[in-house]
Amino acid sequence: MIKSFLDEFKAFAMRGNVVDLAVGVVIGAAFGKIVSSLVDNVIMPLIGGISGGVDLKGLKYSFVSQIAEKKVDLTYGVFLQSIVDFLIIAFAIFVAVKAMNSLKQKEEAAPAPTAPPEPSEEVKLLTQIRDSLKK
């Protein structure tokens, strides 16, 4: 029973779609780190410089909770930075998919082969012999 379960799991795990999905997840995680670094270290400092030194991560709204009687911070700047991350990742994926679709369209638009090549002399001779024998 265990062997059949393991064999079934192996067949499932080795399907092409599962392996492709695993590769996609790993590459996606690495790509997410690259985009986060780009946003944190390049884009947000530029936005901060343009907007007069505003750091989105530092944006927050603080208030005192009446129930717990302690200070509470709503860090909406981190949320805004996550939105910027998402928009950059979505744009990059859009560009990649658009490039793949254009390559796919070029393959589909490739001209179909024209008329089949002319038969060789031997095939012509054999065809003549066959036609002669039919008569």
MDTraj code that builds the backbone (N, CA, C; nanometers):
import mdtraj as md
import numpy as np

residues = "MET ILE LYS SER PHE LEU ASP GLU PHE LYS ALA PHE ALA MET ARG GLY ASN VAL VAL ASP LEU ALA VAL GLY VAL VAL ILE GLY ALA ALA PHE GLY LYS ILE VAL SER SER LEU VAL ASP ASN VAL ILE MET PRO LEU ILE GLY GLY ILE SER GLY GLY VAL ASP LEU LYS GLY LEU LYS TYR SER PHE VAL SER GLN ILE ALA GLU LYS LYS VAL ASP LEU THR TYR GLY VAL PHE LEU GLN SER ILE VAL ASP PHE LEU ILE ILE ALA PHE ALA ILE PHE VAL ALA VAL LYS ALA MET ASN SER LEU LYS GLN LYS GLU GLU ALA ALA PRO ALA PRO THR ALA PRO PRO GLU PRO SER GLU GLU VAL LYS LEU LEU THR GLN ILE ARG ASP SER LEU LYS LYS".split()
xyz = np.array([
    [0.0818, -0.1186, 0.0000],
    [0.0000, 0.0000, 0.0000],
    [0.0871, 0.1262, 0.0000],
    [0.1908, 0.1257, 0.0834],
    [0.2793, 0.2426, 0.0904],
    [0.3540, 0.2588, -0.0405],
    [0.3974, 0.1465, -0.1003],
    [0.4700, 0.1549, -0.2270],
    [0.3818, 0.2131, -0.3363],
    [0.2564, 0.1706, -0.3424],
    [0.1676, 0.2252, -0.4461],
    [0.1414, 0.3740, -0.4205],
    [0.1305, 0.4132, -0.2935],
    [0.1123, 0.5544, -0.2597],
    [0.2335, 0.6349, -0.3034],
    [0.3531, 0.5835, -0.2756],
    [0.4763, 0.6526, -0.3151],
    [0.4905, 0.6584, -0.4667],
    [0.4532, 0.5492, -0.5345],
    [0.4584, 0.5504, -0.6813],
    [0.3621, 0.6543, -0.7393],
    [0.2429, 0.6624, -0.6798],
    [0.1451, 0.7605, -0.7261],
    [0.1951, 0.9034, -0.7007],
    [0.2557, 0.9250, -0.5835],
    [0.3100, 1.0574, -0.5525],
    [0.4235, 1.0924, -0.6480],
    [0.5097, 0.9953, -0.6775],
    [0.6206, 1.0193, -0.7698],
    [0.5672, 1.0570, -0.9079],
    [0.4649, 0.9859, -0.9546],
    [0.4058, 1.0172, -1.0853],
    [0.3463, 1.1574, -1.0846],
    [0.2841, 1.1954, -0.9727],
    [0.2273, 1.3300, -0.9617],
    [0.3362, 1.4360, -0.9605],
    [0.4390, 1.4157, -0.8807],
    [0.5436, 1.5161, -0.8640],
    [0.6294, 1.5326, -0.9883],
    [0.6386, 1.4300, -1.0693],
    [0.7243, 1.4370, -1.1863],
    [0.6505, 1.4795, -1.3126],
    [0.5217, 1.5122, -1.3003],
    [0.4517, 1.5647, -1.4161],
    [0.5134, 1.6967, -1.4565],
    [0.5042, 1.7283, -1.5816],
    [0.5646, 1.8514, -1.6318],
    [0.5088, 1.9767, -1.5670],
    [0.3783, 1.9812, -1.5445],
    [0.3170, 2.1024, -1.4897],
    [0.3649, 2.1309, -1.3482],
    [0.3803, 2.0280, -1.2671],
    [0.4216, 2.0485, -1.1285],
    [0.5648, 2.1002, -1.1234],
    [0.6508, 2.0429, -1.2039],
    [0.7901, 2.0871, -1.2071],
    [0.7980, 2.2302, -1.2599],
    [0.7228, 2.2614, -1.3640],
    [0.7200, 2.3983, -1.4173],
    [0.6709, 2.4971, -1.3126],
    [0.5684, 2.4577, -1.2384],
    [0.5154, 2.5448, -1.1338],
    [0.6196, 2.5687, -1.0251],
    [0.6909, 2.4640, -0.9854],
    [0.7944, 2.4787, -0.8825],
    [0.9047, 2.5737, -0.9291],
    [0.9463, 2.5594, -1.0533],
    [1.0487, 2.6489, -1.1077],
    [0.9963, 2.7922, -1.1100],
    [0.8713, 2.8102, -1.1507],
    [0.8114, 2.9426, -1.1536],
    [0.8044, 3.0075, -1.0167],
    [0.7718, 2.9286, -0.9146],
    [0.7636, 2.9824, -0.7782],
    [0.9008, 3.0267, -0.7303],
    [1.0024, 2.9455, -0.7556],
    [1.1379, 2.9806, -0.7116],
    [1.1870, 3.1057, -0.7842],
    [1.1682, 3.1108, -0.9137],
    [1.2106, 3.2289, -0.9896],
    [1.1293, 3.3507, -0.9476],
    [1.0005, 3.3324, -0.9236],
    [0.9158, 3.4423, -0.8787],
    [0.9600, 3.4982, -0.7447],
    [0.9991, 3.4109, -0.6532],
    [1.0472, 3.4582, -0.5226],
    [1.1755, 3.5394, -0.5387],
    [1.2662, 3.4909, -0.6219],
    [1.3909, 3.5644, -0.6454],
    [1.3621, 3.6969, -0.7155],
    [1.2701, 3.6958, -0.8107],
    [1.2334, 3.8173, -0.8825],
    [1.1700, 3.9184, -0.7875],
    [1.0887, 3.8696, -0.6936],
    [1.0273, 3.9571, -0.5948],
    [1.1310, 4.0268, -0.5085],
    [1.2363, 3.9546, -0.4716],
    [1.3435, 4.0158, -0.3919],
    [1.4164, 4.1236, -0.4723],
    [1.4389, 4.0962, -0.5994],
    [1.5067, 4.1944, -0.6846],
    [1.4215, 4.3200, -0.6977],
    [1.2918, 4.3027, -0.7207],
    [1.2037, 4.4184, -0.7353],
    [1.1936, 4.4959, -0.6045],
    [1.1847, 4.4248, -0.4927],
    [1.1796, 4.4936, -0.3627],
    [1.3061, 4.5753, -0.3404],
    [1.4194, 4.5193, -0.3756],
    [1.5445, 4.5935, -0.3626],
    [1.5454, 4.7153, -0.4540],
    [1.4976, 4.6989, -0.5761],
    [1.4899, 4.8113, -0.6692],
    [1.4015, 4.9227, -0.6128],
    [1.2876, 4.8841, -0.5593],
    [1.1959, 4.9840, -0.5037],
    [1.2567, 5.0503, -0.3810],
    [1.3087, 4.9686, -0.2869],
    [1.3632, 5.0223, -0.1616],
    [1.4863, 5.1089, -0.1835],
    [1.5745, 5.0670, -0.2729],
    [1.7058, 5.1310, -0.2830],
    [1.7222, 5.2281, -0.3993],
    [1.6307, 5.2248, -0.4964],
    [1.6455, 5.3135, -0.6120],
    [1.5228, 5.4041, -0.6287],
    [1.4068, 5.3425, -0.6432],
    [1.2882, 5.4208, -0.6778],
    [1.2398, 5.5071, -0.5612],
    [1.2279, 5.4494, -0.4422],
    [1.1767, 5.5264, -0.3291],
    [1.2694, 5.6415, -0.2900],
    [1.4016, 5.6247, -0.2908],
    [1.4860, 5.7422, -0.2652],
    [1.4673, 5.8519, -0.3701],
    [1.4448, 5.8124, -0.4977],
    [1.4180, 5.9126, -0.6010],
    [1.2860, 5.9854, -0.5736],
    [1.1837, 5.9099, -0.5376],
    [1.0544, 5.9713, -0.5050],
    [1.0691, 6.0609, -0.3828],
    [1.1452, 6.0154, -0.2844],
    [1.1698, 6.0974, -0.1659],
    [1.2424, 6.2258, -0.2003],
    [1.3398, 6.2180, -0.2906],
    [1.4131, 6.3371, -0.3317],
    [1.3250, 6.4348, -0.4066],
    [1.2375, 6.3822, -0.4912],
    [1.1477, 6.4677, -0.5684],
    [1.0421, 6.5313, -0.4777],
    [0.9951, 6.4545, -0.3793],
    [0.8868, 6.5040, -0.2934],
    [0.9381, 6.5795, -0.1711],
    [1.0643, 6.6138, -0.1679],
    [1.1170, 6.6928, -0.0571],
    [1.1627, 6.6093, 0.0611],
    [1.2081, 6.4886, 0.0373],
    [1.2639, 6.4050, 0.1432],
    [1.1628, 6.3194, 0.2175],
    [1.0442, 6.3020, 0.1629],
    [0.9435, 6.2192, 0.2288],
    [0.9800, 6.0728, 0.2099],
    [0.9859, 6.0004, 0.3210],
    [1.0127, 5.8560, 0.3181],
    [0.8792, 5.7854, 0.3375],
    [0.8355, 5.7134, 0.2353],
    [0.7046, 5.6484, 0.2462],
    [0.6980, 5.5505, 0.3628],
    [0.8054, 5.4782, 0.3881],
    [0.8025, 5.3810, 0.4980],
    [0.7794, 5.4488, 0.6330],
    [0.8208, 5.5726, 0.6426],
    [0.8062, 5.6438, 0.7689],
    [0.6700, 5.7082, 0.7882],
    [0.5852, 5.7062, 0.6861],
    [0.4532, 5.7668, 0.6989],
    [0.3653, 5.6813, 0.7891],
    [0.3080, 5.7451, 0.8895],
    [0.2209, 5.6707, 0.9806],
    [0.1257, 5.7680, 1.0480],
    [0.0194, 5.7125, 1.0995],
    [-0.0776, 5.7889, 1.1766],
    [-0.0794, 5.7275, 1.3157],
    [-0.0512, 5.8090, 1.4164],
    [-0.0454, 5.7601, 1.5542],
    [-0.1635, 5.8152, 1.6325],
    [-0.2172, 5.7309, 1.7169],
    [-0.3241, 5.7743, 1.8075],
    [-0.3205, 5.6874, 1.9322],
    [-0.3909, 5.7319, 2.0341],
    [-0.3974, 5.6576, 2.1604],
    [-0.5291, 5.5815, 2.1621],
    [-0.5178, 5.4514, 2.1831],
    [-0.6358, 5.3661, 2.1889],
    [-0.7101, 5.3915, 2.3192],
    [-0.8408, 5.4118, 2.3105],
    [-0.9222, 5.4350, 2.4293],
    [-0.9416, 5.3062, 2.5080],
    [-0.9368, 5.1935, 2.4394],
    [-0.9617, 5.0657, 2.5054],
    [-0.8364, 5.0183, 2.5779],
    [-0.7239, 5.0131, 2.5070],
    [-0.6005, 4.9612, 2.5674],
    [-0.5194, 5.0710, 2.6342],
    [-0.5552, 5.1964, 2.6115],
    [-0.4846, 5.3118, 2.6658],
    [-0.3354, 5.3085, 2.6352],
    [-0.3067, 5.2791, 2.5098],
    [-0.1674, 5.2848, 2.4656],
    [-0.1623, 5.3402, 2.3242],
    [-0.0442, 5.3804, 2.2832],
    [-0.0246, 5.4405, 2.1517],
    [-0.0309, 5.3331, 2.0436],
    [-0.1025, 5.3640, 1.9343],
    [-0.1166, 5.2725, 1.8213],
    [-0.0711, 5.3472, 1.6965],
    [0.0094, 5.2791, 1.6129],
    [0.0585, 5.3379, 1.4889],
    [-0.0035, 5.2657, 1.3691],
    [-0.0616, 5.3437, 1.2794],
    [-0.1063, 5.2893, 1.1515],
    [0.0006, 5.3279, 1.0496],
    [0.0821, 5.2307, 1.0093],
    [0.1942, 5.2571, 0.9187],
    [0.1467, 5.2412, 0.7743],
    [0.0760, 5.3410, 0.7263],
    [0.0231, 5.3346, 0.5906],
    [0.1322, 5.3561, 0.4860],
    [0.2473, 5.4081, 0.5235],
    [0.3570, 5.4268, 0.4295],
    [0.4116, 5.2943, 0.3790],
    [0.4181, 5.1949, 0.4678],
    [0.4643, 5.0621, 0.4270],
    [0.3655, 5.0026, 0.3267],
    [0.2374, 5.0261, 0.3499],
    [0.1348, 4.9794, 0.2566],
    [0.1513, 5.0456, 0.1202],
    [0.1752, 5.1768, 0.1192],
    [0.1963, 5.2469, -0.0074],
    [0.3179, 5.1933, -0.0816],
    [0.4227, 5.1615, -0.0074],
    [0.5425, 5.1057, -0.0709],
    [0.5132, 4.9666, -0.1276],
    [0.4303, 4.8892, -0.0594],
    [0.3912, 4.7579, -0.1121],
    [0.3121, 4.7729, -0.2412],
    [0.2310, 4.8769, -0.2503],
    [0.1571, 4.9021, -0.3740],
    [0.2539, 4.9334, -0.4878],
    [0.3558, 5.0135, -0.4598],
    [0.4570, 5.0439, -0.5625],
    [0.5281, 4.9155, -0.6057],
    [0.5646, 4.8297, -0.5089],
    [0.6258, 4.6995, -0.5411],
    [0.5355, 4.6206, -0.6360],
    [0.4087, 4.6116, -0.5994],
    [0.3146, 4.5347, -0.6801],
    [0.3050, 4.5890, -0.8218],
    [0.2938, 4.7213, -0.8348],
    [0.2806, 4.7808, -0.9680],
    [0.4028, 4.7528, -1.0542],
    [0.5212, 4.7572, -0.9950],
    [0.6430, 4.7292, -1.0719],
    [0.6474, 4.5822, -1.1131],
    [0.6134, 4.4927, -1.0214],
    [0.6129, 4.3492, -1.0543],
    [0.5086, 4.3215, -1.1624],
    [0.3894, 4.3781, -1.1474],
    [0.2840, 4.3564, -1.2477],
    [0.3266, 4.4080, -1.3844],
    [0.3918, 4.5234, -1.3881],
    [0.4382, 4.5777, -1.5157],
    [0.5455, 4.4884, -1.5777],
    [0.6387, 4.4405, -1.4950],
    [0.7443, 4.3528, -1.5465],
    [0.6861, 4.2228, -1.6017],
    [0.5880, 4.1656, -1.5331],
    [0.5252, 4.0426, -1.5814],
    [0.4482, 4.0704, -1.7105],
    [0.3808, 4.1857, -1.7172],
    [0.3092, 4.2241, -1.8391],
    [0.4048, 4.2311, -1.9575],
    [0.5196, 4.2951, -1.9378],
    [0.6177, 4.3082, -2.0457],
    [0.6698, 4.1704, -2.0872],
    [0.6974, 4.0827, -1.9898],
    [0.7479, 3.9488, -2.0221],
    [0.6443, 3.8680, -2.0995],
    [0.5186, 3.8716, -2.0555],
    [0.4133, 3.7964, -2.1250],
    [0.3908, 3.8530, -2.2644],
    [0.3953, 3.9849, -2.2772],
    [0.3781, 4.0476, -2.4085],
    [0.4906, 4.0040, -2.5028],
    [0.6132, 3.9978, -2.4530],
    [0.7258, 3.9532, -2.5359],
    [0.7083, 3.8076, -2.5778],
    [0.6646, 3.7229, -2.4843],
    [0.6439, 3.5811, -2.5179],
    [0.5330, 3.5656, -2.6212],
    [0.4254, 3.6420, -2.6052],
    [0.3145, 3.6337, -2.7026],
    [0.3581, 3.6795, -2.8406],
    [0.4413, 3.7826, -2.8477],
    [0.4865, 3.8274, -2.9791],
    [0.5776, 3.7236, -3.0436],
    [0.6599, 3.6558, -2.9638],
    [0.7429, 3.5483, -3.0188],
    [0.6559, 3.4334, -3.0675],
    [0.5512, 3.4014, -2.9915],
    [0.4611, 3.2934, -3.0296],
    [0.3885, 3.3280, -3.1589],
    [0.3470, 3.4546, -3.1739],
    [0.2788, 3.4968, -3.2959],
    [0.3721, 3.4899, -3.4158],
    [0.4998, 3.5202, -3.3966],
    [0.5961, 3.5103, -3.5066],
    [0.6114, 3.3661, -3.5514],
    [0.6105, 3.2721, -3.4532],
    [0.6207, 3.1305, -3.4900],
    [0.4978, 3.0870, -3.5685],
    [0.3791, 3.1313, -3.5233],
    [0.2558, 3.0920, -3.5907],
    [0.2455, 3.1555, -3.7286],
    [0.3015, 3.2742, -3.7448],
    [0.2930, 3.3447, -3.8716],
    [0.3980, 3.2989, -3.9723],
    [0.4841, 3.2085, -3.9320],
    [0.5863, 3.1586, -4.0245],
    [0.5167, 3.0957, -4.1453],
    [0.5673, 3.1226, -4.2637],
    [0.4993, 3.0705, -4.3834],
    [0.5019, 2.9178, -4.3867],
    [0.3888, 2.8645, -4.4279],
    [0.3793, 2.7194, -4.4420],
    [0.4620, 2.6771, -4.5621],
    [0.5147, 2.5559, -4.5561],
    [0.5945, 2.5114, -4.6701],
    [0.5097, 2.5098, -4.7975],
    [0.5737, 2.5462, -4.9062],
    [0.5035, 2.5499, -5.0350],
    [0.4870, 2.4078, -5.0877],
    [0.4716, 2.3946, -5.2160],
    [0.4479, 2.2639, -5.2780],
    [0.5596, 2.1667, -5.2406],
    [0.5225, 2.0395, -5.2311],
    [0.6255, 1.9413, -5.1963],
    [0.7338, 1.9378, -5.3037],
    [0.8544, 1.9008, -5.2649],
    [0.9629, 1.8971, -5.3634],
    [0.9326, 1.7957, -5.4737],
    [0.9896, 1.8219, -5.5887],
    [0.9678, 1.7340, -5.7037],
    [1.0329, 1.5986, -5.6760],
    [0.9654, 1.4905, -5.7149],
    [1.0218, 1.3574, -5.6887],
    [1.1534, 1.3362, -5.7641],
    [1.2338, 1.2505, -5.7067],
    [1.3633, 1.2212, -5.7691],
    [1.3423, 1.1420, -5.8996],
    [1.4509, 1.1279, -5.9743],
    [1.4447, 1.0562, -6.1025],
    [1.4048, 0.9103, -6.0820],
    [1.4524, 0.8508, -5.9726],
    [1.4200, 0.7092, -5.9469],
    [1.2713, 0.6923, -5.9206],
    [1.2134, 0.7868, -5.8442],
    [1.0704, 0.7784, -5.8140],
    [0.9902, 0.7983, -5.9422],
    [1.0328, 0.8892, -6.0266],
    [0.9639, 0.9105, -6.1547],
    [0.9677, 0.7838, -6.2391],
    [1.0854, 0.7199, -6.2445],
    [1.1000, 0.5971, -6.3229],
    [1.0113, 0.4866, -6.2668],
    [1.0090, 0.4718, -6.1347],
    [0.9239, 0.3689, -6.0730],
    [0.7759, 0.3979, -6.0985],
    [0.7387, 0.5241, -6.1001],
    [0.5996, 0.5603, -6.1290],
    [0.5633, 0.5240, -6.2730],
    [0.6553, 0.5463, -6.3644],
    [0.6302, 0.5109, -6.5045],
    [0.6150, 0.3604, -6.5189],
    [0.7014, 0.2861, -6.4501],
    [0.6925, 0.1396, -6.4577],
    [0.5588, 0.0927, -6.4016],
    [0.5184, 0.1484, -6.2871],
    [0.3909, 0.1092, -6.2259],
    [0.2754, 0.1393, -6.3205],
    [0.2769, 0.2572, -6.3818],
    [0.1686, 0.2933, -6.4734],
    [0.1672, 0.2010, -6.5953],
    [0.2835, 0.1617, -6.6420],
    [0.2915, 0.0704, -6.7573],
    [0.2353, -0.0667, -6.7210],
    [0.2651, -0.1118, -6.6014],
    [0.2146, -0.2438, -6.5599],
    [0.0627, -0.2421, -6.5402],
    [0.0066, -0.1298, -6.5006],
    [-0.1368, -0.1186, -6.4828],
    [-0.2088, -0.1346, -6.6165],
    [-0.1502, -0.0849, -6.7238],
    [-0.2125, -0.0920, -6.8572],
    [-0.2036, -0.2341, -6.9032],
])
top = md.Topology()
chain = top.add_chain()
for i, resn in enumerate(residues, 1):
    res = top.add_residue(resn, chain, resSeq=i)
    for name in ("N", "CA", "C"):
        top.add_atom(name, md.element.get_by_symbol(name[0]), res)
traj = md.Trajectory(xyz[None], top)
